[in-house]
Amino acid sequence: MSSQEQKMPVSIRHDPFPVKDPYHGIYAHGVETRAGARMLHVSGQIGESPEGVLEADFAGQCRQALLDLESVLREANMSFRDIVKMTFFLVRREDMSTLVSVRKEMLDGVRPAVTTLFVAGLVSPEWLVEVEAVACAE
């Protein structure tokens, strides 16, 4: 591998004109990952703590799901900055603005490709959010 290839980042964000600017600047329209990078697919994480405590409100569940995601990333020697794709599953439309706030709080400056879906329900009727991700690193 040449020294120029070694200096290339693992992933590059793409937000071309004239595609509409990313919603609140919290995602990228496309994320290109360099060949040879380690790739981690993280299963859907929910708002229940390891002790079995389920937060009652959406913001608490969303924070816990992201903390659990962070734990899985850390186990693979990765961080939020290595995320290239996220999918959020929400059961209530009114939680979208809270999702944006929690994302800005916990994922400031992290801009993966993102899809947010409103679903009829998750495995447990008490779950308000589920988050899955793909991360890439050296």
Buried (B, 14 or more C-beta within 10 A) or exposed (E): EEEEEEEEEBBEBEBEEEEEEBEEEBBBBEBEBEEEBEEBEBEBBBBBEEEEEBBEEBBBBBBBBBBBBBEBBEEBEBEBBBBBBBBBBBBEEEBBEBBBEBBBEBBEEBBBBBEBEEEEEBEEEBBBBBBBBBBBBE
